[in-house]
Amino acid sequence: MLVRFTLTMDDLTVEGEHFDSVILDWESDTTQEEVMRMSEKWISTQDFLTRRMLGLTRVGESSLTIEPVDEHLKFRPELEDLADGRAYLDGD
């Protein structure tokens, strides 16, 4: 299944440099079991991000959104919509 992840981090330090906010957005083809495993680790591990991201030493607030993507829609970077950074074409 195709899933869209959005990671939002506020008040963070990367390699000694402070950032007010960073948002990472990506899509991945994964299984429901893997999504559940990641969600459980996210909730239960206090240092989930700093243990996995090189250079990240501090995060004030963070959130992870996981949502399924309609598999009939396909990302087309050459049609990128500057308003939201995404370009999709109906796969039918």
MMTF fields as JSON, N, C-alpha, C and O atoms, coordinates in Angstrom:
{
  "mmtfVersion": "1.0.0",
  "mmtfProducer": "UNKNOWN",
  "numBonds": 367,
  "numAtoms": 368,
  "numGroups": 92,
  "numChains": 1,
  "numModels": 1,
  "chainsPerModel": [1],
  "groupsPerChain": [92],
  "chainIdList": ["A"],
  "bondAtomList": [4, 2, 8, 6, 12, 10, 16, 14, 20, 18, 24, 22, 28, 26, 32, 30, 36, 34, 40, 38, 44, 42, 48, 46, 52, 50, 56, 54, 60, 58, 64, 62, 68, 66, 72, 70, 76, 74, 80, 78, 84, 82, 88, 86, 92, 90, 96, 94, 100, 98, 104, 102, 108, 106, 112, 110, 116, 114, 120, 118, 124, 122, 128, 126, 132, 130, 136, 134, 140, 138, 144, 142, 148, 146, 152, 150, 156, 154, 160, 158, 164, 162, 168, 166, 172, 170, 176, 174, 180, 178, 184, 182, 188, 186, 192, 190, 196, 194, 200, 198, 204, 202, 208, 206, 212, 210, 216, 214, 220, 218, 224, 222, 228, 226, 232, 230, 236, 234, 240, 238, 244, 242, 248, 246, 252, 250, 256, 254, 260, 258, 264, 262, 268, 266, 272, 270, 276, 274, 280, 278, 284, 282, 288, 286, 292, 290, 296, 294, 300, 298, 304, 302, 308, 306, 312, 310, 316, 314, 320, 318, 324, 322, 328, 326, 332, 330, 336, 334, 340, 338, 344, 342, 348, 346, 352, 350, 356, 354, 360, 358, 364, 362],
  "bondOrderList": [1, 1, 1, 1, 1, 1, 1, 1, 1, 1, 1, 1, 1, 1, 1, 1, 1, 1, 1, 1, 1, 1, 1, 1, 1, 1, 1, 1, 1, 1, 1, 1, 1, 1, 1, 1, 1, 1, 1, 1, 1, 1, 1, 1, 1, 1, 1, 1, 1, 1, 1, 1, 1, 1, 1, 1, 1, 1, 1, 1, 1, 1, 1, 1, 1, 1, 1, 1, 1, 1, 1, 1, 1, 1, 1, 1, 1, 1, 1, 1, 1, 1, 1, 1, 1, 1, 1, 1, 1, 1, 1],
  "groupList": [{"groupName": "MET", "atomNameList": ["N", "CA", "C", "O"], "elementList": ["N", "C", "C", "O"], "formalChargeList": [0, 0, 0, 0], "bondAtomList": [1, 0, 2, 1, 3, 2], "bondOrderList": [1, 1, 2], "singleLetterCode": "M", "chemCompType": "L-PEPTIDE LINKING"}, {"groupName": "LEU", "atomNameList": ["N", "CA", "C", "O"], "elementList": ["N", "C", "C", "O"], "formalChargeList": [0, 0, 0, 0], "bondAtomList": [1, 0, 2, 1, 3, 2], "bondOrderList": [1, 1, 2], "singleLetterCode": "L", "chemCompType": "L-PEPTIDE LINKING"}, {"groupName": "VAL", "atomNameList": ["N", "CA", "C", "O"], "elementList": ["N", "C", "C", "O"], "formalChargeList": [0, 0, 0, 0], "bondAtomList": [1, 0, 2, 1, 3, 2], "bondOrderList": [1, 1, 2], "singleLetterCode": "V", "chemCompType": "L-PEPTIDE LINKING"}, {"groupName": "ARG", "atomNameList": ["N", "CA", "C", "O"], "elementList": ["N", "C", "C", "O"], "formalChargeList": [0, 0, 0, 0], "bondAtomList": [1, 0, 2, 1, 3, 2], "bondOrderList": [1, 1, 2], "singleLetterCode": "R", "chemCompType": "L-PEPTIDE LINKING"}, {"groupName": "PHE", "atomNameList": ["N", "CA", "C", "O"], "elementList": ["N", "C", "C", "O"], "formalChargeList": [0, 0, 0, 0], "bondAtomList": [1, 0, 2, 1, 3, 2], "bondOrderList": [1, 1, 2], "singleLetterCode": "F", "chemCompType": "L-PEPTIDE LINKING"}, {"groupName": "THR", "atomNameList": ["N", "CA", "C", "O"], "elementList": ["N", "C", "C", "O"], "formalChargeList": [0, 0, 0, 0], "bondAtomList": [1, 0, 2, 1, 3, 2], "bondOrderList": [1, 1, 2], "singleLetterCode": "T", "chemCompType": "L-PEPTIDE LINKING"}, {"groupName": "ASP", "atomNameList": ["N", "CA", "C", "O"], "elementList": ["N", "C", "C", "O"], "formalChargeList": [0, 0, 0, 0], "bondAtomList": [1, 0, 2, 1, 3, 2], "bondOrderList": [1, 1, 2], "singleLetterCode": "D", "chemCompType": "L-PEPTIDE LINKING"}, {"groupName": "GLU", "atomNameList": ["N", "CA", "C", "O"], "elementList": ["N", "C", "C", "O"], "formalChargeList": [0, 0, 0, 0], "bondAtomList": [1, 0, 2, 1, 3, 2], "bondOrderList": [1, 1, 2], "singleLetterCode": "E", "chemCompType": "L-PEPTIDE LINKING"}, {"groupName": "GLY", "atomNameList": ["N", "CA", "C", "O"], "elementList": ["N", "C", "C", "O"], "formalChargeList": [0, 0, 0, 0], "bondAtomList": [1, 0, 2, 1, 3, 2], "bondOrderList": [1, 1, 2], "singleLetterCode": "G", "chemCompType": "PEPTIDE LINKING"}, {"groupName": "HIS", "atomNameList": ["N", "CA", "C", "O"], "elementList": ["N", "C", "C", "O"], "formalChargeList": [0, 0, 0, 0], "bondAtomList": [1, 0, 2, 1, 3, 2], "bondOrderList": [1, 1, 2], "singleLetterCode": "H", "chemCompType": "L-PEPTIDE LINKING"}, {"groupName": "SER", "atomNameList": ["N", "CA", "C", "O"], "elementList": ["N", "C", "C", "O"], "formalChargeList": [0, 0, 0, 0], "bondAtomList": [1, 0, 2, 1, 3, 2], "bondOrderList": [1, 1, 2], "singleLetterCode": "S", "chemCompType": "L-PEPTIDE LINKING"}, {"groupName": "ILE", "atomNameList": ["N", "CA", "C", "O"], "elementList": ["N", "C", "C", "O"], "formalChargeList": [0, 0, 0, 0], "bondAtomList": [1, 0, 2, 1, 3, 2], "bondOrderList": [1, 1, 2], "singleLetterCode": "I", "chemCompType": "L-PEPTIDE LINKING"}, {"groupName": "TRP", "atomNameList": ["N", "CA", "C", "O"], "elementList": ["N", "C", "C", "O"], "formalChargeList": [0, 0, 0, 0], "bondAtomList": [1, 0, 2, 1, 3, 2], "bondOrderList": [1, 1, 2], "singleLetterCode": "W", "chemCompType": "L-PEPTIDE LINKING"}, {"groupName": "GLN", "atomNameList": ["N", "CA", "C", "O"], "elementList": ["N", "C", "C", "O"], "formalChargeList": [0, 0, 0, 0], "bondAtomList": [1, 0, 2, 1, 3, 2], "bondOrderList": [1, 1, 2], "singleLetterCode": "Q", "chemCompType": "L-PEPTIDE LINKING"}, {"groupName": "LYS", "atomNameList": ["N", "CA", "C", "O"], "elementList": ["N", "C", "C", "O"], "formalChargeList": [0, 0, 0, 0], "bondAtomList": [1, 0, 2, 1, 3, 2], "bondOrderList": [1, 1, 2], "singleLetterCode": "K", "chemCompType": "L-PEPTIDE LINKING"}, {"groupName": "PRO", "atomNameList": ["N", "CA", "C", "O"], "elementList": ["N", "C", "C", "O"], "formalChargeList": [0, 0, 0, 0], "bondAtomList": [1, 0, 2, 1, 3, 2], "bondOrderList": [1, 1, 2], "singleLetterCode": "P", "chemCompType": "L-PEPTIDE LINKING"}, {"groupName": "ALA", "atomNameList": ["N", "CA", "C", "O"], "elementList": ["N", "C", "C", "O"], "formalChargeList": [0, 0, 0, 0], "bondAtomList": [1, 0, 2, 1, 3, 2], "bondOrderList": [1, 1, 2], "singleLetterCode": "A", "chemCompType": "L-PEPTIDE LINKING"}, {"groupName": "TYR", "atomNameList": ["N", "CA", "C", "O"], "elementList": ["N", "C", "C", "O"], "formalChargeList": [0, 0, 0, 0], "bondAtomList": [1, 0, 2, 1, 3, 2], "bondOrderList": [1, 1, 2], "singleLetterCode": "Y", "chemCompType": "L-PEPTIDE LINKING"}],
  "groupTypeList": [0, 1, 2, 3, 4, 5, 1, 5, 0, 6, 6, 1, 5, 2, 7, 8, 7, 9, 4, 6, 10, 2, 11, 1, 6, 12, 7, 10, 6, 5, 5, 13, 7, 7, 2, 0, 3, 0, 10, 7, 14, 12, 11, 10, 5, 13, 6, 4, 1, 5, 3, 3, 0, 1, 8, 1, 5, 3, 2, 8, 7, 10, 10, 1, 5, 11, 7, 15, 2, 6, 7, 9, 1, 14, 4, 3, 15, 7, 1, 7, 6, 1, 16, 6, 8, 3, 16, 17, 1, 6, 8, 6],
  "groupIdList": [1, 2, 3, 4, 5, 6, 7, 8, 9, 10, 11, 12, 13, 14, 15, 16, 17, 18, 19, 20, 21, 22, 23, 24, 25, 26, 27, 28, 29, 30, 31, 32, 33, 34, 35, 36, 37, 38, 39, 40, 41, 42, 43, 44, 45, 46, 47, 48, 49, 50, 51, 52, 53, 54, 55, 56, 57, 58, 59, 60, 61, 62, 63, 64, 65, 66, 67, 68, 69, 70, 71, 72, 73, 74, 75, 76, 77, 78, 79, 80, 81, 82, 83, 84, 85, 86, 87, 88, 89, 90, 91, 92],
  "secStructList": [7, 3, 3, 3, 3, 3, 3, 3, 3, 3, 3, 3, 3, 3, 6, 6, 3, 3, 3, 3, 3, 3, 3, 3, 3, 3, 3, 3, 3, 7, 7, 2, 2, 2, 2, 2, 2, 2, 2, 2, 2, 2, 2, 2, 7, 6, 6, 2, 2, 2, 2, 2, 1, 6, 6, 3, 3, 3, 3, 3, 3, 3, 3, 3, 3, 3, 3, 3, 7, 7, 6, 6, 3, 3, 3, 7, 4, 4, 4, 7, 5, 6, 6, 6, 6, 5, 7, 3, 3, 3, 7, 7],
  "xCoordList": [0.838, 0.0, 0.881, 1.948, 0.432, 1.168, 0.722, -0.471, 1.705, 1.418, 2.201, 3.351, 1.566, 2.231, 2.545, 1.667, 3.81, 4.279, 4.579, 5.17, 4.175, 4.536, 5.072, 4.347, 6.35, 7.004, 7.236, 7.916, 6.674, 6.843, 7.636, 7.272, 8.724, 9.556, 9.714, 10.038, 9.487, 9.621, 10.722, 10.961, 11.398, 12.417, 13.469, 13.623, 14.196, 15.147, 16.568, 16.799, 17.513, 18.938, 19.545, 19.435, 20.195, 20.86, 22.302, 22.558, 23.237, 24.666, 24.98, 25.755, 24.368, 24.609, 23.844, 23.929, 23.1, 22.348, 20.868, 20.276, 20.277, 18.874, 17.95, 18.247, 16.83, 15.785, 14.448, 14.153, 13.646, 12.312, 11.398, 10.683, 11.429, 10.515, 11.064, 11.614, 10.908, 11.273, 10.14, 9.652, 9.723, 8.684, 9.242, 9.709, 9.192, 9.607, 8.369, 7.547, 8.24, 7.053, 7.528, 8.288, 7.096, 7.503, 6.434, 5.566, 6.528, 5.628, 6.442, 7.592, 5.831, 6.522, 5.523, 4.376, 5.988, 5.188, 5.524, 6.651, 4.59, 4.849, 3.659, 2.656, 3.774, 2.679, 1.986, 2.553, 0.791, 0.056, 0.787, 0.783, 1.404, 2.152, 3.327, 3.59, 4.037, 5.173, 4.705, 5.374, 3.584, 3.031, 2.681, 2.962, 2.073, 1.711, 2.963, 2.99, 3.996, 5.246, 5.897, 6.362, 5.923, 6.505, 5.688, 6.257, 4.386, 3.516, 3.752, 3.817, 3.877, 4.109, 5.45, 5.534, 6.503, 7.816, 7.77, 8.362, 7.063, 6.937, 6.307, 6.763, 5.275, 4.539, 5.321, 5.309, 5.991, 6.595, 8.064, 8.578, 8.75, 10.175, 10.396, 10.159, 10.854, 11.013, 12.048, 11.861, 13.132, 14.186, 14.162, 15.208, 12.975, 12.791, 13.523, 14.206, 13.4, 14.0, 15.506, 16.253, 15.96, 17.378, 18.225, 19.413, 17.646, 18.383, 18.471, 19.327, 17.609, 17.549, 18.032, 18.29, 18.157, 18.521, 19.898, 20.084, 20.852, 22.213, 22.243, 21.642, 22.94, 23.09, 21.985, 22.16, 20.855, 19.734, 19.999, 20.097, 20.116, 20.423, 19.281, 19.254, 18.336, 17.238, 16.021, 16.134, 14.838, 13.559, 12.617, 12.41, 12.035, 11.075, 9.753, 9.381, 9.057, 7.774, 7.871, 8.578, 7.162, 7.141, 5.83, 5.167, 5.475, 4.287, 4.545, 5.26, 3.964, 4.079, 2.675, 1.891, 2.364, 1.077, 1.303, 2.204, 0.481, 0.57, -0.8, -1.793, -0.852, -2.145, -1.992, -0.997, -2.974, -2.91, -3.066, -3.725, -2.448, -2.524, -3.334, -3.144, -4.236, -5.015, -4.054, -3.369, -3.994, -3.033, -3.354, -2.54, -4.526, -4.852, -4.202, -4.134, -3.722, -3.055, -1.553, -1.022, -0.884, 0.553, 1.241, 0.79, 2.335, 3.088, 3.808, 4.442, 3.706, 4.372, 5.149, 4.578, 6.438, 7.2, 7.25, 7.371, 7.159, 7.207, 5.948, 5.92, 4.909, 3.665, 3.472, 2.35, 4.562, 4.486, 3.701, 3.952, 2.753, 1.935, 2.654, 2.815, 3.082, 3.853, 3.058, 3.646, 1.741, 0.921, 1.115, 1.183, 1.206, 1.354, 2.503, 2.68, 3.281, 4.446, 4.154, 5.051, 2.936, 2.556, 1.91, 1.205, 2.155, 1.529, 1.083, 1.906, -0.182, -0.709, -1.545, -2.203, -1.508, -2.392, -3.204, -2.698, -4.426, -5.272, -4.682, -4.427, -4.465, -3.832, -4.745, -4.281, -6.009, -6.948, -6.809, -7.52],
  "yCoordList": [-1.173, 0.0, 1.233, 1.247, 2.259, 3.511, 4.426, 4.656, 4.948, 5.741, 7.046, 7.076, 8.114, 9.424, 9.718, 9.659, 10.035, 10.392, 11.884, 12.413, 12.563, 13.957, 14.088, 13.905, 14.405, 14.583, 16.073, 16.723, 16.608, 18.012, 18.088, 17.468, 18.852, 19.027, 20.518, 21.284, 20.925, 22.322, 22.454, 21.544, 23.621, 23.942, 22.827, 22.168, 22.628, 21.531, 22.028, 23.147, 21.153, 21.438, 20.332, 19.148, 20.751, 19.822, 20.287, 21.403, 19.422, 19.731, 21.095, 21.878, 21.362, 22.59, 23.808, 24.866, 23.69, 24.822, 24.708, 23.635, 25.811, 25.827, 26.112, 26.958, 25.396, 25.615, 25.742, 24.975, 26.711, 26.878, 25.721, 25.188, 25.333, 24.285, 23.623, 24.29, 22.304, 21.54, 20.561, 19.897, 20.475, 19.533, 18.637, 19.117, 17.337, 16.337, 15.595, 15.168, 15.446, 14.842, 13.822, 14.174, 12.568, 11.554, 10.477, 10.322, 9.743, 8.623, 7.344, 7.341, 6.257, 4.975, 3.856, 3.901, 2.862, 1.666, 0.703, 0.21, 0.429, -0.352, -1.243, -1.24, -1.99, -2.862, -2.236, -1.378, -2.663, -2.183, -2.576, -1.821, -3.742, -4.192, -3.264, -2.936, -2.84, -1.935, -0.567, 0.043, -0.083, 1.192, 1.078, 1.992, -0.029, -0.236, -0.319, 0.226, -1.0, -1.127, 0.246, 0.569, 1.051, 2.391, 3.271, 4.012, 3.199, 3.994, 3.642, 4.528, 2.361, 1.91, 2.42, 2.883, 2.34, 2.843, 4.347, 4.858, 5.059, 6.519, 6.904, 7.831, 6.197, 6.519, 6.113, 6.834, 4.977, 4.413, 4.776, 4.529, 5.353, 5.649, 7.154, 7.861, 7.639, 9.075, 9.692, 10.818, 8.979, 9.526, 8.911, 8.711, 8.619, 7.969, 8.721, 8.093, 10.032, 10.817, 10.989, 10.788, 11.355, 11.622, 10.359, 10.45, 9.205, 7.948, 7.56, 6.755, 8.112, 7.697, 8.736, 8.398, 9.98, 11.047, 11.597, 12.182, 11.402, 11.872, 13.388, 14.121, 13.851, 15.279, 15.901, 16.997, 15.23, 15.757, 15.467, 14.309, 16.534, 16.347, 16.764, 16.383, 17.548, 18.023, 18.343, 18.919, 17.955, 18.3, 18.732, 18.003, 19.941, 20.419, 19.676, 18.908, 19.901, 19.247, 18.561, 19.029, 17.455, 16.775, 16.034, 15.657, 15.835, 15.038, 14.249, 14.708, 13.075, 12.228, 11.885, 11.288, 12.264, 11.944, 10.85, 10.945, 9.817, 8.709, 8.556, 8.352, 8.657, 8.535, 7.756, 7.908, 6.929, 6.182, 7.12, 8.156, 6.742, 7.511, 6.697, 5.487, 7.366, 6.705, 6.17, 6.951, 4.859, 4.249, 4.527, 4.224, 5.1, 5.472, 6.793, 7.146, 7.519, 8.786, 8.55, 7.877, 9.095, 8.913, 10.277, 11.212, 10.38, 11.621, 11.888, 10.994, 13.118, 13.529, 14.808, 15.894, 14.717, 15.925, 16.961, 18.153, 16.536, 17.506, 18.365, 19.368, 17.98, 18.76, 19.405, 19.727, 19.588, 20.056, 21.357, 22.329, 21.348, 22.512, 23.307, 22.81, 24.507, 25.289, 25.675, 26.034, 25.61, 25.988, 25.023, 25.461, 23.726, 22.781, 21.792, 20.879, 21.952, 21.113, 19.715, 18.871, 19.441, 18.095, 18.151, 19.104, 17.15, 17.047, 15.608, 14.693, 15.403, 14.06, 13.969, 14.929, 12.817, 12.511, 11.298, 10.377, 11.286, 10.126, 8.97, 9.108, 7.828, 6.682, 5.907, 4.972, 6.244, 5.491, 5.868, 5.33],
  "zCoordList": [0.0, 0.0, 0.0, 0.613, -0.685, -0.782, 0.358, 0.553, 1.113, 2.305, 2.24, 1.8, 2.682, 2.757, 4.218, 5.08, 4.483, 5.812, 5.83, 4.888, 6.897, 7.105, 8.524, 9.502, 8.613, 9.898, 10.116, 9.322, 11.185, 11.537, 12.836, 13.835, 12.811, 14.002, 14.265, 13.357, 15.5, 15.904, 16.944, 17.737, 16.925, 17.917, 17.987, 19.015, 16.863, 16.8, 16.578, 16.121, 16.918, 16.74, 15.89, 16.207, 14.792, 13.884, 13.721, 13.268, 14.093, 14.015, 14.631, 14.08, 15.778, 16.521, 16.039, 16.662, 14.951, 14.402, 14.779, 14.663, 15.23, 15.656, 14.47, 13.627, 14.418, 13.417, 14.137, 15.054, 13.718, 14.312, 13.949, 14.797, 12.655, 12.197, 10.937, 10.061, 10.86, 9.672, 9.404, 10.319, 8.133, 7.731, 6.641, 5.608, 6.874, 5.894, 5.427, 6.238, 4.127, 3.529, 2.498, 1.596, 2.613, 1.651, 1.523, 2.382, 0.427, 0.185, 0.133, -0.306, 0.588, 0.616, 0.353, 0.797, -0.375, -0.593, 0.538, 0.608, 1.409, 2.607, 2.933, 2.219, 3.994, 4.433, 5.643, 6.319, 5.9, 7.061, 8.348, 9.32, 8.353, 9.53, 9.826, 10.983, 8.769, 8.953, 9.449, 10.282, 8.958, 9.439, 10.921, 11.697, 11.314, 12.722, 13.598, 14.701, 13.104, 13.853, 14.05, 15.143, 12.98, 13.077, 14.017, 14.818, 13.93, 14.807, 16.273, 17.125, 16.561, 17.936, 18.457, 19.594, 17.633, 18.042, 18.263, 19.214, 17.379, 17.488, 18.825, 19.493, 19.197, 20.421, 21.672, 22.669, 21.626, 22.832, 23.07, 24.161, 22.085, 22.227, 22.28, 21.301, 23.434, 23.645, 22.704, 22.243, 22.412, 21.558, 20.155, 19.537, 19.668, 18.36, 17.245, 16.436, 17.187, 16.102, 16.262, 15.305, 17.45, 17.636, 17.489, 17.18, 17.702, 17.516, 16.04, 15.675, 15.184, 13.786, 12.781, 11.625, 13.195, 12.261, 12.623, 13.69, 11.728, 11.963, 12.137, 11.351, 13.165, 13.399, 14.227, 14.76, 14.346, 15.139, 16.612, 17.019, 17.411, 18.828, 19.749, 20.919, 19.222, 20.072, 19.221, 18.139, 19.736, 19.111, 20.218, 21.189, 20.069, 21.067, 20.944, 21.832, 19.863, 19.577, 18.227, 17.335, 18.079, 16.782, 16.609, 17.576, 15.341, 15.033, 13.759, 12.869, 13.679, 12.498, 12.029, 12.767, 10.8, 10.198, 9.165, 8.332, 9.226, 8.279, 7.649, 8.347, 6.308, 5.636, 4.334, 3.625, 4.026, 2.76, 1.571, 1.661, 0.454, -0.786, -1.781, -1.908, -2.482, -3.518, -4.573, -5.233, -4.739, -5.658, -7.119, -7.992, -7.407, -8.782, -9.174, -10.351, -8.156, -8.422, -8.426, -7.543, -9.401, -9.523, -9.516, -10.176, -8.764, -8.669, -9.99, -10.55, -10.48, -11.722, -11.448, -11.542, -11.111, -10.766, -11.878, -11.596, -13.145, -14.241, -14.305, -15.018, -13.569, -13.515, -12.145, -11.754, -11.429, -10.053, -9.928, -10.641, -9.012, -8.709, -7.626, -6.512, -7.92, -6.965, -5.73, -4.71, -5.799, -4.642, -3.494, -2.346, -3.751, -2.65, -2.866, -2.059, -3.931, -4.128, -4.63, -4.633, -5.052, -5.499, -6.88, -7.213, -7.648, -8.968, -9.172, -9.136, -9.38, -9.552, -10.811, -11.215, -11.412, -12.539, -12.175, -11.535, -12.564, -12.348, -13.149, -14.345, -12.494, -13.124, -14.045, -14.698, -14.132, -14.995, -16.448, -17.296]
}
